Amino acid sequence: KGALYVGGAEKDIERLARALQGEKPKDDIDWKIVTRKTFRQFITDLRETEQYSFDLETSSLKWFDPDSRIRCLNLAVDNRAWVLHLEVKGHPLYRRPDAQRRMMQLIFRLLKNKTAIGQNGKFDTLFIQAKYDLWVNLDFDTMLASHVLNENELHDLEYLSRAYLDASSYDIPLKEKTTEEDSPKRDEYSAKDGRYTYDLKERFQVLLREDESVRRLFYK
């Protein structure tokens, strides 16, 4: 616990020093919700990207529970993040599992053979498989990379985003994440999850290249 605390404290001290120098956290991200009006741009972004991050907001952590639901899918590419509503009231795919499945199949068909990035991505891949009978190959997991790079610091996405991307705290209450009601706060939270996961991969790749033994361990 002592080593863990020191590792986290060092990052917070560095962040405080930057704040005292007048630097502001990098919180502005470009993100959009997938709607009929933005759908063409969404598809274009998926076609043109070489890599993407993916993440889910769900009704529970129990992917194996038949009653659990995927509320939102977020995807981030180089230029922006996207939020797709699935089991959210007031949106076109709500309570339409067949339509949701077709949409997910289209999305991941467009992303086939592109680098997939996740944060604890095993959870998301298992949830997608359980609900839509669709398997997503995970190429880079930022949580695993953080473990390899520094086992003594925290590995949750919000901490990593603050430590390595200088983002502000952005977490929201669990009830806000899991509700089937429309939630602008969840939309922004979800978009940041995707954006920061993508950006962490870029940062961690640089760090992995700096130590050949660590790089070999991660890609073993």
N, C-alpha and C positions, 0 to 999 in steps of 0.2 A: 504493500500500500504506500510505503514511503516513496519508493521509486516512481510509482504511478503519479503521486501528488506532485513531485518535483517536475516530472515531465510536463504535466498539465500547467503547472504554475509558470514555468519558463515561457510557454506560449502566451499566457495571459499577461505576463510582464512585458513581453515584446509588443503585444497589442496595445497595452496601456501607454507604452513609450511612444508609439506611433500616434496615438490619440493626442498626447500632450504636445506633439509636434504639429498638430493641426490636420493630420491625415484622417480622412473619413472612411468608415468601412465600405467595402464594395458591395452594396446591396441592390443596385439597380440591375435588373435583368430584363431581357426581352422575352416575353412569353405571351402566348395566346391560347384561347379556348377553341377547340375544334367545333365549328358550327357549319351550317350550310354555306355561309358567306366566306368562311376561311378554309373550307375543305380543299379547294384546289391548291392553295398555297401550302397546306399541310402535306398533301400528296407530293407536291414538287420538292419540298424539303426532304421528305423521306427518300425520294428517288435520287437526289443529288448528293446526299451525305455519304461519307465513307465509314462513319461510325456513329453510334448513338448510345445514349443511356436510357434505361427504362426502370420504372418503379411503379408500385401500386399503392393506392389507399384502399383499405378493405374494411369490412364490417367487424372482423375479428382477426386474430392471428392463426385461427384454426382452418388452414387450407383444406383439411380433410373433412371438415364438417359440411354436410350437404346444404345446411342453411346459411353458410357464410357467403358473402357476396363481395365482388370487386366493385368498389364505388367509382374509382377513377384510374385511368392509366396515364402516366406522364412519360413523355419522351422528350429528350433533349438532343439537338443536333448542334452543329458548330455555331450557327447564327441565332438560334432561339430555342425556347422550350415550349412544349405543347401539352395541354391537358384535355383528355377525352373523357367525358362523363359516360359511365355505363349504368350502374344501379343508383341513379340519383333522380329524385322526383323532379318532374318538370322538363326532363330532357328526352330527346327522341328515342333513345335506346332503353329507357327505363322499363323493366319487366318484359323485355323482349330478348330472351336468351339466344334465340336463333339468329336474330339480327346482330346481336353482340358478337356471336361466334363468327359470323361472316365478316364483320368489320375487323376483328382481330386477325383472322386469316389473311385478309387483304393487307393489313399493316405489316405483318411479319413476313408475308411473301415479298413485299417490296424491300424489306430489310434483310432478306436472305443473303448470306455471304458477306455481310457487313459486320464490322466489329461491334459486339454488344457489351455494354458496360453496366455493371450493377453494384449496389451497396448491399452486401448480404444477399446477393442475387439468387441464391438457392431458394429462398422464401418466395420470391416473385415467380420464378420459373415453375415451382411446384403448384402455386396458386393458379397460374395460367393453365397449366396442364390439367388440373383438377376441374376447372370450370369450363374450359373450352377445348379440351383434348388437343392441345397445341403445345409443342415443346420449343422452347427458345434456348439456343446454345449460348452460354455465357462465356465471353472471352476474357474479360478483365473484371475482377471484383475489388473494389476500392477498400472494402473492409479488410479483406485478406492482405492486400498490399500494405495497409497501415500496420497490420500485425507484424509483417515481415520487416518493415522498415524500423519500427520502434514498438516492441512488445510492451513497453512500460507506460505507454500513454493510453488515453481513452480511444475508442474506435467507433463510436457512434457518429452518424453523419453530421449532426449539428456541431459537435466538438471539432471534427476534422475540417469542417467548412470555416469555422472561426480560426483554427490554428494555421491552416495552410492557404486559405483564400481570403482571409481577413473579413469574413462575412459577420454580420450581427446575428445575435440569437433570434431565431425565427420560429421556434416550436409553438404549437397550439395545443389546447386541451385534447385528450383522447376522445372525448365525446364529440368534439368538432370534426375529428378525422373520420370517425366511424358512422356518423349519422347518414341516413338516406336523404335528408333534406338538403336542398341546395345551399352551398356554403362558400361565399367568396373568399373567406379566410383560408379554407381548405384548398381552394384553387391556387391561391398564391403560394401557400405552403408546399403543395404538390409540385408546382412549377420550380420552386427553389430546390426541392429535393433532386429533381432531374438535372437542373442546371449545374448544381454543385457536384453531383456525382460525375457528370461529364468532365467538369473542370479539374476535379481531383485526379482523375485518371491521367490527364495531361501533366499535372504536377508530379504525381508519383512515378510516372514513366521516366521523367528526368532524374529523379532521385535514385531509381533502380539502376539506371545506366552508370551512376557514379560508383557503384560497388558491385563488381562482377559476381562475387560469391552470393550476395543477397539477391541479385537478379536471377541467378541460376536457381536459387532456392524457390523463388516465387514462381518461376515458369516451369519448375520440375513436374 
